[in-house]
Amino acid sequence: MGKIRDRGIIKWQAALILPEHKALTKKKNTDDYFLNKKPVLDEYQVEEFENNIHYAMEYHLPISFRNNAGNPIDLHGYCVYIDPVTKELSIQKKDSTFKKIKFNEIINVIVED
């Protein structure tokens, strides 16, 4: 009598897997569903952010940023320098440390009077 050939888990898999199915399962395993996407900002909101930043720099007022690098981060301090080449802002925090933030990662800007 012959040996029993148990195929294990293979017998429960689909007989045909298309390349699209394989790509979707691979993408599903690599995506982070808890990662917050950056909202789409229109040109008027971006212009308002620029005006608020320039106003705060001119009168040396504290400013509050909402940054989106994956998850939203709040940043409070003074805007010290704007680098036009790299489009980064240098922020001096309340504890006199500096933090650089990219302008395209900003979600919200509030000038604290």
Phi, psi and omega in degrees: 000148184276168178282150175277125181255100177269126183274000178068227184285344181299327183292343179264353179277159179293149181285334183226124176238118179282157178301328178295320179296317180297318179295320180294318179293324177293319180293321181298324181283337182262340181289145175254107185284345180268358179282126180279131178276150179287131178291154180279125181255139176272173187293334179289322177293319179296319178295322177294321176300315179299316179297318179296319180295315180294322177297316181293324179290322183294318182259009178051057179256147176293148184225148181241127180249148169244116187253143177239094172242068186098283176249144182298137180232133176267138182225125181242139178162201181247136176278118186262319187210142174245121179267112184287338182283308181269353181057049178241150176251137174262121183248127174265115182282173183299331181267021175066019172262157182252146178223135176260137181226136179282142184293327182283356177263358183281133177259320184210146178229127179230126176273124181267110180273000000 
